[in-house]
Amino acid sequence: MFTNYSRFILLIALLFSSISLAQTLSGVVLDEKTKEPLYGVSVYFDGTTNGTATDMQGKFVISYKASTESALVVSYLGYNTQIFDVRKLTSGVKIYLKSKPESLGVVFIENDPWPRKRKMAIFRREFIGKTVGASECRILNEDDIEVVFNPTTKKLTAYASKPILVKNKYLGYTISYNMEEFEAQLNVSRNGFTTTRSVYVEGTSFYSELRKKTRKRNLKAREKEYEESILHFMRSLAKKQLEENGFQIFHKGFIVPPYKYFDVTLEGENAKIDMKTNKLIIVYDRFHKSSLTIPYENKVFYINKFGNFSPPKKLSFGGFFGKKRIANTLPLDYNL
């Protein structure tokens, strides 16, 4: 299976050196129309474990690093999610959320011939994954997910009016995922056998510990998943530590110097990567083989200190990396 899969597309907060001073942001979240305070609004840095919720007066306080580039997400059921650059906010900020109009349902021109059970099985497989860790993950609110198959385009799309809640017992997290887009391009044979050509997922996420004390097996699983992750590869590429961290690069079947086809330039806190070919093979620890493809003339992308890359739709991963899903995904502030 070849997968164009982006974990979470927004640029995430950078955790800097110990000399960076922690700051706090305080504010209040209000209904845009009534100006009444909203209780229990989620306020978090996307893809991380750093978050809080508003109190009865709609107030919140959240800490962050002084030089963060974080995407601050403000999310509440029944309201449009807002995303901010925390560096442009000042303490005491008033954030107004606009309520969503009542949905009349998604209208589709073609009839959907597939039963929900079949569509949800595909969604579950492509959203959670089908690795060993996926067997220990469960979506807690599947009824909030609408799944539609278009028989002409062979495309499966999914929508959720509420955050998707995932209990990941493999890594020891509870994940709240605001899904903005899910699209799986399928191959369907004459006898109905279905395989997946590509997947794209977009949204914001917040991680919280499943237990007060993380189990040893969860810590071990996190370490393993990090070592084998796109996150580890991107951090290593940005720091020019591919070889030291166990990565080898192949081009057209031959091993090449790790930076022969990667031009790495630091631009402030980000690394600018210019890939000099359409496709490279990445091998981790000699056995885990993945592909990285950029089928565009402009092959420049960026990596921040978290290891988050952008623009996400430009890069396609296949092989070992392509099989990774939310069951194997760590928060972007892991181990930083």
C-alpha positions in Angstrom: 0.0 0.0 0.0 1.2 3.5 -0.9 0.1 6.1 1.5 0.0 9.8 1.4 -0.6 10.2 5.1 -0.1 13.2 7.2 -0.4 12.8 10.9 -1.4 16.4 11.9 -0.7 19.2 9.5 -0.3 22.3 11.7 3.1 23.7 12.8 3.5 22.8 16.5 5.2 24.5 19.4 8.9 24.4 19.5 10.5 23.5 22.8 13.8 25.4 23.1 16.8 25.3 25.3 16.8 25.6 29.1 17.5 29.3 28.9 14.0 29.9 27.4 11.6 31.2 30.0 8.2 29.8 30.5 5.3 32.2 30.0 1.6 31.9 30.7 -1.4 33.1 28.7 -4.6 33.9 30.4 -7.9 34.6 28.7 -11.6 34.2 28.6 -13.7 32.4 26.0 -17.1 33.8 25.2 -20.1 33.1 22.9 -19.8 35.4 20.0 -23.5 36.2 19.9 -24.6 36.3 23.6 -21.2 37.3 25.0 -21.8 34.7 27.8 -18.7 32.8 29.1 -18.3 29.2 27.9 -17.5 26.5 30.4 -15.3 23.5 29.6 -13.8 24.8 26.3 -10.6 22.9 25.3 -7.5 25.1 25.0 -4.4 23.2 23.8 -1.3 23.2 21.7 -2.0 21.0 18.7 -0.5 17.5 18.8 0.9 17.8 22.3 0.1 17.0 25.9 -0.1 20.7 26.9 -3.7 21.8 27.4 -6.4 23.0 29.7 -10.1 23.9 29.9 -12.1 27.0 30.8 -13.7 27.4 34.2 -17.3 28.4 35.0 -16.4 32.0 34.1 -14.9 31.0 30.8 -11.4 31.7 32.0 -8.2 29.7 31.2 -4.5 29.9 32.0 -2.0 27.9 29.9 1.9 27.8 30.1 4.2 27.7 27.2 7.8 28.4 26.2 8.7 32.0 25.5 9.8 31.4 22.0 7.1 28.9 21.0 5.7 28.8 17.4 2.7 26.9 18.7 -0.7 26.4 17.1 -3.1 27.1 19.9 -6.4 25.4 19.4 -9.6 26.6 21.0 -12.3 23.9 20.6 -15.9 23.5 21.9 -18.7 21.3 20.9 -21.3 23.0 18.7 -18.9 25.9 17.9 -16.3 26.5 15.2 -12.8 25.7 16.2 -10.3 28.6 16.3 -6.6 28.3 15.9 -4.1 31.1 17.0 -0.4 31.9 16.9 0.1 32.2 20.7 2.9 34.8 20.1 0.3 37.2 18.8 -1.9 36.9 21.9 -1.6 38.8 25.1 -2.8 37.8 28.6 -6.4 38.8 29.2 -7.4 38.0 25.6 -11.0 37.6 24.9 -11.8 34.8 22.4 -15.2 34.7 20.8 -16.5 31.4 19.4 -19.2 31.3 16.8 -21.8 28.6 17.1 -22.2 26.2 14.2 -25.5 26.3 12.3 -27.6 23.2 12.7 -26.4 20.6 10.2 -28.9 19.3 7.7 -26.6 16.4 6.8 -24.1 16.1 4.0 -25.8 15.9 0.6 -24.2 13.6 -2.1 -25.2 13.4 -5.7 -24.6 9.6 -6.0 -26.2 6.9 -4.0 -23.8 5.2 -1.5 -24.1 1.4 -2.1 -22.1 0.3 0.9 -23.4 -0.5 4.3 -22.1 1.5 7.2 -20.4 -1.6 8.8 -18.2 -2.0 5.7 -17.3 1.7 5.5 -16.5 1.9 9.2 -14.2 -1.1 9.0 -12.2 0.7 6.3 -12.2 4.0 8.2 -11.1 2.3 11.4 -8.3 0.5 9.7 -7.0 3.6 8.0 -7.5 6.0 10.9 -6.3 3.7 13.8 -4.1 1.4 11.7 -3.6 -2.3 11.4 -0.3 -2.8 13.3 0.0 -4.8 16.5 -0.6 -1.6 18.5 -3.9 -0.9 16.7 -5.5 -3.9 18.4 -5.2 -2.0 21.7 -6.9 1.1 20.4 -10.6 1.9 20.3 -12.7 4.8 19.1 -15.0 5.7 21.9 -17.6 7.6 19.9 -18.0 5.9 16.5 -21.7 7.1 16.3 -20.4 10.6 15.8 -18.6 9.7 12.6 -20.3 9.8 9.2 -18.7 7.7 6.4 -19.5 7.9 2.7 -18.3 6.0 -0.3 -18.5 7.4 -3.8 -18.7 4.4 -6.3 -17.5 6.5 -9.3 -14.4 8.0 -7.8 -13.8 5.0 -5.4 -13.2 7.5 -2.6 -14.2 7.0 1.0 -14.7 10.2 3.0 -15.4 10.7 6.7 -16.8 13.5 8.7 -17.2 14.1 12.5 -19.2 16.8 14.2 -17.5 16.1 17.5 -13.8 15.3 18.4 -13.0 11.7 17.8 -12.0 10.1 21.1 -9.4 7.4 20.9 -8.4 5.2 23.9 -4.9 4.0 23.0 -3.9 1.3 25.6 -0.8 0.5 23.5 0.9 3.8 24.1 -1.1 4.8 27.2 -2.8 7.9 25.8 -6.3 9.2 25.4 -6.5 11.3 22.2 -9.0 13.9 21.3 -8.9 14.4 17.5 -10.7 17.2 15.7 -10.9 15.7 12.2 -11.1 18.3 9.4 -10.6 15.9 6.5 -10.4 12.2 5.9 -10.1 10.8 2.4 -9.1 7.3 1.4 -8.7 6.4 -2.3 -9.6 2.8 -2.8 -9.1 0.0 -5.3 -12.3 -2.1 -5.6 -12.1 -5.3 -7.7 -15.0 -6.9 -9.5 -15.5 -9.4 -6.8 -15.7 -6.6 -4.2 -12.2 -7.0 -2.7 -11.0 -3.6 -1.5 -7.5 -2.3 -1.0 -6.3 1.3 -0.2 -4.2 3.3 -2.6 -3.7 6.5 -0.5 -5.0 8.1 2.6 -5.0 11.8 3.7 -6.0 12.8 7.2 -6.1 16.4 8.5 -7.0 17.7 11.9 -5.8 18.8 15.4 -5.2 16.6 18.4 -4.7 16.7 22.1 -3.0 13.9 24.1 -3.6 13.1 27.7 -2.2 10.3 29.9 -4.4 7.3 30.2 -3.3 6.8 33.8 -1.8 8.9 36.5 1.2 6.6 36.4 2.3 5.4 33.0 2.9 1.7 32.8 6.4 0.4 31.9 5.1 -1.4 28.9 3.6 1.9 27.6 7.0 3.7 28.1 8.7 0.8 26.3 6.2 1.0 23.4 6.6 4.8 23.1 10.4 4.4 22.9 10.0 1.8 20.2 7.5 3.8 18.2 9.6 6.9 18.4 12.7 5.2 17.1 10.8 3.9 14.1 8.8 7.1 13.4 8.6 9.8 10.8 9.0 12.2 13.7 12.4 10.6 14.5 13.5 10.7 10.8 12.5 14.4 10.4 14.3 15.5 13.6 17.4 13.6 12.5 17.2 15.0 9.0 16.9 18.6 10.3 19.9 18.1 12.6 21.9 16.2 10.0 22.1 13.2 12.2 20.7 10.5 9.9 23.6 8.1 10.1 24.1 8.6 13.9 20.4 7.7 14.4 20.4 4.6 12.3 18.9 5.9 9.0 20.3 4.9 5.6 19.2 6.6 2.3 18.9 4.7 -1.0 18.4 6.1 -4.5 17.4 3.8 -7.5 18.4 0.7 -5.5 21.8 2.0 -4.3 22.9 3.3 -1.0 24.0 6.9 -1.2 25.6 9.5 1.2 22.7 10.6 3.5 22.7 14.2 2.3 23.5 13.7 -1.4 19.8 14.3 -2.3 18.9 16.5 0.7 20.0 20.1 0.9 19.5 21.2 4.5 19.6 24.9 5.4 18.7 26.4 8.7 16.3 29.4 8.5 15.9 30.7 12.0 14.4 28.0 14.1 13.3 25.9 11.1 15.2 23.7 8.7 14.6 24.2 5.0 14.9 20.9 3.1 15.3 20.8 -0.7 15.0 17.3 -2.0 16.9 16.8 -5.2 15.0 13.8 -6.6 11.4 12.6 -6.8 11.8 9.5 -4.7 14.1 8.2 -2.0 14.1 5.0 0.0 14.7 5.3 3.8 15.9 2.3 5.7 15.9 2.4 9.5 17.9 -0.2 11.5 18.7 -2.1 8.3 15.2 -3.7 8.1 12.5 -1.1 8.2 12.1 0.1 4.6 10.1 3.2 3.7 9.7 5.5 0.6 9.6 9.3 0.5 8.1 10.8 -2.6 7.6 14.4 -3.7 6.0 14.4 -7.2 6.4 18.2 -7.7 8.9 20.4 -9.4 9.4 22.4 -6.2 10.6 19.9 -3.6 11.2 22.2 -0.7 9.7 21.5 2.6 10.3 22.7 6.2 10.9 21.0 9.5 10.5 22.7 12.9 12.3 21.8 16.1 9.4 19.5 17.0 10.1 17.5 13.9 6.8 18.6 12.3 7.1 19.1 8.6 5.1 21.3 6.2 3.5 21.5 3.8 2.2 18.0 4.6 0.3 17.3 1.4 3.6 17.6 -0.6 5.2 14.6 1.0 4.0 11.0 0.4 5.2 8.1 2.5 5.1 4.4 1.6 6.3 1.2 3.1 7.0 1.0 6.8 6.3 4.7 7.4 3.2 4.5 5.3 1.6 2.0 7.6 1.8 4.3 10.6 -1.5 5.6 12.0 -2.8 7.1 15.2 -2.2 3.9 17.1 1.5 4.5 16.5 1.6 8.3 16.7 3.2 10.1 19.7 2.5 13.7 20.7 4.9 16.1 19.1 6.3 17.2 22.4 7.4 13.6 23.2 10.9 13.4 24.7 11.6 17.1 24.2 
